[in-house]
Amino acid sequence: MTPKGKILVTRSLPGNALERLREKGYQVEVHEGLFLPREDLLKRVEGAIGLIPTVEDRIDAEVMDRAPELKVIACYSVGVDHVDLEAAKARGIRVTHTPGVLTEATADLTLALLLAVARRVVEGVDYARRGLWRAWHPELLLGMDLQGATLGIVGMGRIGQAVAQRAEAFGMKVVYTSRAPKPLPYPHLSLEELLATSDIVSLHTPLTPETHRLMNRERLFAMRPGSILINTARGGLVDTEALVEALKGHLFGAGLDVTDPEPLPPGHPLYTLPNAVITPHIGSAGRRTRERMAEIAVENLLFALEGREPPNPVV
Ligand code: NAP
């Protein structure tokens, strides 16, 4: 079979989805390292007709211009803030993503962070491991009770709603803000009202020019004293410097799966705060979820290459 063209996949993916591309005669190039330096991305994309990038690859006009035959960028994520959509549109390149399949896994991790911060799980594990656990005490590691607490969801889409369902099972009261009210059994508030009434604020909007630094200094300090911030959406939604300050007295804690900058460099002030629980962007990292994401990315890529409307188009 004559090769049909080169597909660059910027990281190895779990499962067998890429076999489907090979069986169809595409020349699949997979970058095997932990990360792909910019210079290598610019070189390796040359000659590609299809690209499967991860959230860590900035796919801008420069990358696209290195691959004039590029027809499709099939994102291995639901978020597409790492892709210059206007540049893709201008060049007639299709962009697709993987919505839905990762909703439940990301909502699960949101609850994991929420529980970890509210009940000081990481501090407790650390305390026990360091040999400090010598007695039971009524005032040891007191946290926030979730029963009856108000959870404010910012961005009530797929993941926001899945988080709301889980929160209800814990006896929390759910309120939310989105640009438009939804037919849901929860009060729709303005962001300012939500910040003033929530014990926990959880972010679930995409990162766009409109939501960049949505949680700026003023809004972080407008959260209730002793409340919790959870971010499993995108690091750019939060002013990191202001968050560090807010965590030194104003807030009870923060649970972050995403940060700005990302990855968060070793020695960053956030790592020194016992009330910040940070995971390395693993929201969708359930094995089955990640395998399905690969299958969906491949499906989108094939549809676009075959000139058909892909199932999950962005551009
Ligand atoms: P979605 O279904 O599109 O939901 C996003 C919601 O945000 C929409 O309902 C939208 O509602 C709302 N929104 C948009 N702009 C807003 C604004 N300015 N103010 C308030 N609300 C706004 O997306 P999803 O599937 O739930 O995913 C959400 C985000 O999570 C993704 O974009 C991605 O960045 C992130 N994510 C992270 C991980 C991870 O590994 N940590 C995994 C998956 C997803 P309106 O249109 O009514 O405003």
Boltz pocket constraint, residues with backbone or C-beta under 6 A from the ligand:
constraints:
  - pocket:
      binder: B
      contacts: [[A, 78], [A, 79], [A, 80], [A, 99], [A, 100], [A, 102], [A, 103], [A, 106], [A, 154], [A, 155], [A, 156], [A, 157], [A, 158], [A, 159], [A, 160], [A, 177], [A, 178], [A, 179], [A, 180], [A, 181], [A, 204], [A, 205], [A, 206], [A, 207], [A, 210], [A, 211], [A, 232], [A, 233], [A, 234], [A, 257], [A, 258], [A, 281], [A, 282], [A, 283], [A, 284]]
      max_distance: 6.0
